[in-house]
Amino acid sequence: MPTAASFLSIDVGRNSLSLVLLGAGGEVVATLSRAYASEVQAAVDPQDWWRAARTAIKELLRRSHRSATSIRSIGVTGESGGFVALDKDGKALCPTVIGPDPRAEAYAEQLVRQVGPRNMLNLASGLPTSASTAAKLLWLRDHEKRVWHDLAHVLPPKDFLRFRLTDVLATDPSDATATLLYNPRSRSWSKQLITSLDIHAEWLPVVGAVGALAGRVTASAARETGLQAGTPVVTGAAHLAAAAIAVGAATPGTAMIELGGDGALLVPTTEAVRDPSARLGTGCHAIANLWTLVGSDFAGAQTLGWLMEQILPSEVQQARRLRREPLEALTELASEVPPGSDGLLFLPPALYPQIAGFVGLTNAHRRGHLVRSVLESGALAVRQALAALGDARQPSTYAVTGEHAGNTLWCQIVADALDQPVRATPCADANAIGVALLAGTAVGIYKSLDDARAKLSLGTTTYQPRKAAAGAYAALMPVLARLTASLRAGQPQPAPALMSAEASG
């Protein structure tokens, strides 16, 4: 009896490695996770990712009762905010931080001053942050002279693992864009940026098509992992682009909203367009001839974590004692509060770094108001960002994903705030599943990505907007716009009573 076909995906996260084995029928056969860092922003030896992958692959095969011969292809995905520095022999030269790195903050600012914000938008279609490879390379140049001297290759995290599997140095357009050294319009490394930053062009990998065959598992990698030598490995894609495939945000007119994690917003486009408000950067999708408008920190985990740890720790501890998801317990409090939180607005630090905080707080507000206003802040920020794109680029279909896509209240708030139905897919491994679909399509098991996704058995829930709630949020939008404008200008903010009256419509 022939062995059932399956596809392996490997996901490099900030502090752990996740593996998913997907069956050809679209079913998740097995999943496995291996931690390699105790803190999210810890510097990690890239070899730890490989050590975790070696043992995890063997364990995944054992648990799934499938042989290595059943794996027809492999895909890789991972966080984009980081890189691995390799010498000419392919040896990792130093630990790396995936995601924001406080050490690189000054270099992100320096990069903007050196190149100019307008040039950065023209050349890389985005402004650097402390997570950008371009800024981190500048830090490395000034603080790790020996590493800089020996540097021969720069690879995004996921591509280091593929290199260990195949001995091939390559990346994909979605991860290349995130380096802030790549021009998504021309789909090529920016010669002007590379030259101005004194970066050697030969350090940067070849950029291959996302779903193309990048290499095959080598004999040595097969011995270490238990995989079959010669197994095809596809180029893969960055987290957001891969997740967008899994949840159906793969055509113009759709949008993907991430609840939790980085709180990202992704809007597919047919050309490399620019957001007039500069809130969303231009990127490359995981699908040929598609680009994206993408941004983060809309409905992320950072503010929720602060609320849970600093404001409502006793409620969180009580929920954990009862073995409940803390956010579910907190949203019970928020569900008792009307849309608009009785005039209480929250401005997230990531979006409003100079004016962040609760605005309109009075003695009448309770714990539930605090929770609801935080949840509403993400949905309202998404609506603001989409409104700035103009009517012609407004999505008609919304997919919600992320670690909190199963939270009923938060998903309902998003539907109400956007005044549109949203389809939520509460799947923690959406990005890994997306890249597994790429792997299956690359070797011809699926006719196309549409065919591949049609076979998925992921559960979804559709939330319809409620008329009264949608009206309350619509009335709140101009209030929020005037408030943020006045705060940024240093003017007195509107009185809480006025805000409450306007928000209630």
N, C-alpha and C positions, 0 to 999 in steps of 0.2 A: 504493500500500500504506500503510495507516494506521501512524502512528508508535506504537511500543510504549509503553505507559504506564509512568511511573516516578515516584518520590517522592524529594524531596531533603530531607535532614535536616542541620542545622547545629548543631554542638556546641561551646559555649564552655568550654574548660578553663582551668586555672590559668595555663598558659604557652603554650598552643597552641589552634588552632582545627581541628576535624575535620569533614569532610563525608562523607556516605554517600549514594550514589544506589542506591535499592532498586527492583528491578523489581516489576511487579504480581504476578509468579509467586512472589515471596518471595526471589528471588535478589539477592545483592549485586552490582550492576553495576560499581561503582567506588567507591574511597575516596581521600581526599586529606587531608593534614594540613599546616598552616602554623603555624610557631612565631612568637610575638611577644614572648617574654620568655625570657631565658637562665636565670632562677631562678624556682622554683616560687612563692615568696612575694614576687615583685617587684611593685611598683606599676606598673600599665600604663595608658597612655592608652586609653580605650575606643575612640577612633577607630582605633587599631591593629587592633582586632578587625574593624572595618568594612573597613579597607584589606585585611586578610588575606582577608576573605570575598569582596570584589569580585574579586580576582585568582584566588582558589581556585575559585570557581564557574565562571569562564570556563575554567580549566584542567581542571576535572572534566568539563565538557561536551566539551571537545576530546578528552580521553583516552578517554572512554566512547563517543565517536562517536554521541552522541545530541544532538538539537536541543533548544532551550529549550522548544519546543512539546510535547515528550514529558513534561515535568514537570507533572503534574496538580495537585500540591499540595506545600507545604513545611511542615516542622515544625522547631521549635527546642527545644533542650535545653541545659543547662549546669550548672555548679557553682552551688550555692545560697548559698554563704558570701561574699556581696559585693553591692555595689550601685553604680549609676551615678548621680551627681548631675547633673541637667540644669537649665538655666535656662528661662525662659518660652518661649524660641525653640527649645528642644530641643537646645541645645549642651551638650556635656559640660564640666563646670566644673573637674574635677580628675582625676588618675589614681586608680585603684582597685586594691585588693588583693583577689584572690579567695582565700577560705580564711582560715585563722587569721592574725591581724594582731597582733603583740606590742604595738603601740601601743594596742590596744583592750582588753587584758587587765584593766587597772584599772577600765575603764568597765563591763565585764561584772560585776565584783564590786560596783561602785557601784550598778548596776541592781538586783542582787539585794537589796542593803541598802535601797535606796530603795523598791522595790515590795514586797519580802518574798518569800521562796522559795515560800511557800504560794500567795500571790497570783499569782506568775509561773506556777505550775503550773495554777492555775485559769483564768487569763486567756489564757495562750499555750501551755499544755501542755508546757512545757519550760523549762529554765534556760539563760540566755545564756552564750555563749562568746565568745572574741575574734573568731570568724568571723561572729557574728550581726550583722545590719544594725542592730538596736536599739543595740548597744554601739558600733558603728562610727559611727553618727550622733551619739552623745554625744561621741565623740572629735572628730568634725568640727566640732561646735558650739563646742568649746573651743579648737581649734587652727587652724581655717580660717574666720575671721570673715567674710571677703569672700565665700567660697563659701556659707556659711550664709545670708548676706544675700541672695544672688542665687538661692538654691535654689528651684526650682518643681516639680520632679518627681524621684521616687526610683524607679529601676527595677532589678530583678535583671539580671544580665549577659545572659542569653539574650534577655530582653525588650527590651534596648537594641537588639540586632541586629534583632529583629522590628520595632521602631519605625523603624529605618533603612530597612527593606524596605517598610513599609506606612503609616508616619506615624500608627500607632495606639499609644496608651499603655495597656498592659494587662499582666496577669500571670495566673498560674494558682494554684489552692489549694496545690499542693505547694511552690512557691517562696514564696508568701505566708507559709505557716507557718514557713518557715526564717528569716524576718526577726525572729521573736519579737515581732511587733506584731499578729499575726493569731490569732484564736481558731478553731482547727479544729473545735470543737464546734458553734459557731454559723455557721461558715464566713463570717466577716465580720471586718473590722479591729476591733481592740479599742479602743473609745472611751476606756476608762479608762486603758489604757497610753499611748495617743497623747497624751491630755491631761496625764497625770502627767509625761511626758517632754518636754513643750512642743514636740511635733511637730505640724505642720499637717496635718490630715486630707486636704486637697486635694493634698498632695504625693504621696500614695499612689495607685497605679493601680487601675483597675477590675479585679476578679478575675473572669475568665471561665472557662467550662467548659474542661477540658483539651483535649478533642477537637473543640471548636467552631471555626468559622471566625472568626478575629480580624480579618482584613483581607485586602487584596490588594496585590500588588507594584505600586508606583506607577510612573509613566512615568519619573521621574528615577532611581529605583532600578534599573529595567530597563536604562536606558542605561549605568549604572555596572557592572552585574553580568553583563549578557548574558542575563538572564532575560526571560521574556515578561511584559509589563505585564498586570496583571489576574490573575496566577496566585494561587490561594488560599493563604493562610498561616494555619495553625491556631495556637491558643494555645500548645500545647506543654506540657512538663512538666519538672520538675527531674530531675537525673541518676538518682537511685535509683528514683523512680517510673517513669521511662521504661524503665530497665533491667529492672524487675520485669515490665513488659508483655512484653518480648522473651523472657525466660527462663521465663515461666509462673507467676510469683508474683503472681497477679492475682485470687485467690479466698481466702476464709477457709480455714484449714487448711493453707496453704502458708507457706513462709518463704524468703527469699532471703539468702544469705550471700556477702559480697564478700571475696575473697582478694586482698590487695594494695589499693592506693589508700587509701581511708579505712577499709577493713576493716569495712564496715557490715553491720548486721543489720536486715532489714525483715520485719515480720509483718503481713499484711493483716487488717483487722477490719471487722465490719459496723456498728460504732458507735465513737464517739470514747471509748475506754476509757483508763484510766490504769494504768501499770505500778506495782504496789505498791512495788517496790524503787526506783522513780524512775530506774532505769538506762536505760530506753527512754522516749523522748518520744512524744507523740501527734502524728501528722501526717495529711495528706490524701493519698490515693492518686491516681494518674492516671486512675482509673476512677470514674464517678459512684456515689455512695452507698457508697463504700468509704473507710475510714480506714486508718492504719498505726500500728504501734508500731515505732519506728525508733531506732537508736543507731549510733555509729561507734566506731572504734579497737579493734575486737575482733581482727581479723586483718589489720591494715593494713600499709602499706609502711614506716612510720616506724621500727619496731623492726628490721625486716629490713634496712633501709638502715644503721642503726647497727651491726648485727652484721657486715654486709659491709664497711663502711668502717673500723670501729675494731677489730674483733676478728679478722676473717679476710680482710684485704685482699689478701694474697698469693694465697690460693685464688681469689679473685674475679679478680685480674689474670691468673692462669694460665688460668682458664676463658675469659676474653675473648681471650687470645692464641690459644686454640684455637677461637675463634668459637663458643663455647658459651654458653648462657644461664646466668649465674652461679648462680641458685637451683637449677637442675638439677644442677650440679656439687656444690653444698652438700648437697642432699638425698641424694645418693649416700652421703655420710658419715653422714647421719642415718638412712638405711635400715638401717644395721648395728646400730643401737641399739634395744632393745626398747621397747614402749609404756610410758610412764611415765618414760623416760629414766633408769632406775636411781636414782630418788629425786630427780632434779634438777628443780626447778620454776622457772619464770620468771614474774615478775610485771611486766607491761608498764607503763612509766611513764604512759601515757595513762589506764590504768585504776586504777593504784595510785601516784599521784604522790608520796606521802610514804614509801612502803615498797617502791619498785620495785627489781628486780634479781634475780639468780640466788639461789635459796635451796637449801641442801643440797649445795653444790658441794664435792667432795672431790678428792683426787689421782687417784682412779680414773676420773674423768670426762674425756672426750676432746672433740675438736672436734665430732664428730657428736652428742654429748650436748647441746652448746650449741645447735646448729641445731635438733635435734628438740624440745628443751624450748621454744624460741621458737615453733615451729610448733604445738606442743600447747597453748601458752598461749592462742592465739586460739580454738581449738576448745573448750577447757574454759570459757573466758569466755562463749562463746555458750551452752553448756549451762547455766551458772549463770544467765544472763539469762533463758533460756526457762523454767527451773525456777521462777523467781520469779513467773511469770505464772499458775501454777496449772495443774492438770490440764485444766481446761475449755478452755484456750487453747493447748494444746500442738499444734504443727503435725504433720501426718501426711506432708507432702511437703516436701522440701528441695531448693532450686535453688541451685547454687553458680555464681557468676559472678566477673568481675574479671580483672585482668591475669595472675593466677596460677592461674586455674581449670583450666589445662592441666597443672598439676603433680600427677603421680600420687600421690606420697606425701602431700602436704598434703590432697588431697581424701580419700584413704583415712583419714587421721587424723581428719578431720571426721566421716566416716561411723562410724568406731569410737567416737569420743568421744560422739557423739549416740546411738549404737546404733540408727541408722536409715539406710536407703538414701539416698544423695544423688545428684542428677542434675547433673552439671557441664557447663556450656556455655562452653568456652574461646573467648570472642569479645571482642576488645578494644573493639568498637563496639556493644555491647549497648544502651547508652542511646540512641545515635543511631538504631539500628534500631527500637527501641521507639517513638520519636517519629515515625519514618517510617510505621510501622503506624498510628499515630494519624492521620497526614495522609491516608493512603489510605482509612481508614474514614470520615473526615470528608466526603470528596467522593463516597462511595458506591461506590468501586471494590471495597471489601470489604463484605460484609453486616454484619459485626460484628468486634470485636477478636479474638474466638475464631476466626472465619473467617480473619482476617488472619494470626494466629499459626500456624494450621494449615498455611499455605502456606510458612512459613519453612523454609529448607534449612540451618539451623544444626546443626552436629554436636554431639551430646551423648554423654557417657559416664556410666553409672550405677555407683556404687561401693556394694557391699554391706558391712555391718559384719561384722567377724570376731569370733567369739565370745570368744576368749581376750583379744584386745585390748580389746573392749568391757568385759569384766569388769575388766581392769586399770584402765581409766579410771573405771568406776563406783566402784571401791574408792578411787580417788584423790580423788574429789569431796569427801567429808567431811574428808579430810586438808587439802585446799586451803581449805575453809571455816574450819576451826579455825586454820590457820596465819594466814590474813589477819585473822581476828578477833583473834588474840593479838598480831600485829604492830601492828595499829591501836590496841590497848589498851596498847601499850608493854610487853607481857609477853615473856619469853624464848620463842624459837621452838623447835619440836620438834627433837630431834636428827636429823641426816641419816639415821642408821642406822634409826631408828624410822620415819621417812618412807618410806624405801626398802622396809622390810618391809611397811608398810601398803599402799603403792602396788602392790606385787607381788601383793597379795591373799592 
